[in-house]
């Protein structure tokens, strides 16, 4: 692999040199003071990210607890559901993509699920959610930024519905937290989860959760999987530890990565991600391509990844296009499940520079030419530069 190989797929994302260096430090015990210091550093910066993910830099919540898990965000999603809902409880799951479906599949194992489903890439209609949620609903789950389709879902509107019925609101912020606005109190979020290898720009293998005091009071670790007992995780977090053996190198990398975010500042980071996503969208539109997801008045295009429909000619042999991108030492992603061969997805999560965004645009445009699709590459480059200026 070339030294300058560029990851533009929706995670894992490129790691900063200091993150990689931190992971190579000598091993210590996960019960040592050295490790407790690492956990505390990670927790403090995660508090900053969860509590100040706003464009104006104001604090959006306080009093909650940030937890770090030895597992990816699927573990955090399951932990949230399993500690809040059990047999006989109703969980309303909002689904318009792969990761909304994942929440549904998790909830199916623990509670009675009422799904509110839309076609992948189609917007969530809050009115349909309102019809499904009742005073008997215990938990509502939703994905903020649906990674499989590039659509930003109306968390604020659904949060109002959950609050009206006193239901706990659990939100997947995996590809938004650390890169876009996420307003815990304003959106009535009780539990937010995110993943290390997405906007946090840390190595894959850990995830994080922000649990509000209201959610913490409702957690019932006895009915959750042994490894995901959140009461236990909360107790150990008081002494900056996890209940079980921690992945020390991964925690070290995470601590440095989230400290880098705090140093950049969430206002600046959100603005940078938004300008970069606009650059990708403008470039691909100027090339003559089409956005994949559909919007309504309550939804928006993602600010951390862009999903584009493949032209009909390329769909006949999508591998030729993706191979041509890879030949240029750039990695992007195709569609998942039934969207395979239908779309491509490109990420701007993490710490990418304007030069890397432009390199990605050029690689994709050249790959389309090689695959036999006549796109206007120079118009795309000009449009991207204009947005990044």
C-alpha positions, 0 to 999 in steps of 0.5 A: 500500500502506498504511503499516501493511500487515502481513506475516504470510505465512511470509517475507519478514517485516517489517523493522525501521527500522534494517535498512531504513536500513542498506540505504540507506547509500552504496555501498562496494566488496565488497573494502573494509575497510568491507564486511569489517566488515559481513561480520564483524558478520554472521558474529559474530551468526550464530555466536551464533544457531547456537551458542546456540539453546537455551531455557536459553541454554547454548552448544549447539556451538562450533568451526564456521563461519558463512558468508553466501551471495549467494543464498537458502536453496535455494543453501545447501541445494544447496551442502551436498549438492553439497559432501558427496555426488557420483556413486555416493554415497547420500543419504537424503532425508526428505520430508513437505512441499514443502521436504523434496521440494526437498532430494530434488530437489536431491540427485537431481542429484548422487547416488543418492537414497533418499527416505523420504516421508510425506504432506504434513502427516503426521509423520515416522516415525523407524522408517521412516528407520532402515530406509532409512539404512545404513552405505553412506549418505553424507548424510541431509537433513531439514527441521526446521520444514516451512514448507509444513505447519506441522509441527516434525519430529523432527531429534533422532531422525533425527540419532541414526540418521545418527550411528549410520551415520556419515552426514553430517546436513544440516538445513534450519533455514530457519524455525526458526533465529532463532526456535526451539530448534536444538541442533547437537551434541545433534542430531548436525547437521553442516550447518545452513542458514537464510534471511535473510527468515524468523526472522532478519528480514532482507531476502530475497536472502542465506542462511547456513550453519553448518558443523561442523569434521567437515563442513568436512573432508568438503567437496569444492568441486571437484565442486560448482557453481563458485558453491557451492564451499564450500572457496572460501567458507571460505577467503574467510570467513577475511578476511570476504569472499565469493568473488564480488561481494557484495550489499552492501546486503543484507549490511548489512541482515542484519548489523543484523538478526542483531545485533538478535537477539543484543541480544534474546537467544535465550532471550527470542526463542524464548520469544516465538515460542512464546507467539505461536504458541500464541496463534495456535493457541488463537485459531483453535481457539476460533474452531472451526477445525482444525489442518492437520498431524498429529502423532505422539509425535516431532513438534510443531506449528511454533512460527513458523507455523501451518497451518489447514485451511479450512472446507469452505464456504470451500474452494468460494471461497477467494479470497473469504477471502484477498481479505478478509484483504488488504482489511484490509491483512494478508498471509497465505499459502495452501497450496502445490502440491496444498494450494492452496485447502485451508489457510491459513498465518500466520507469527509469524516475526521481530519481531512484537508482541503487538498485531500478532498480535492484529490478525492474528487479528481480520483473519482472523476478520473475513475468515471472516465476510465469506466466509460462515463463522460463526466465534467471533471474540471467543472467538478474540481472548480465547484469543489474549490469554490466551496472550500475557499 
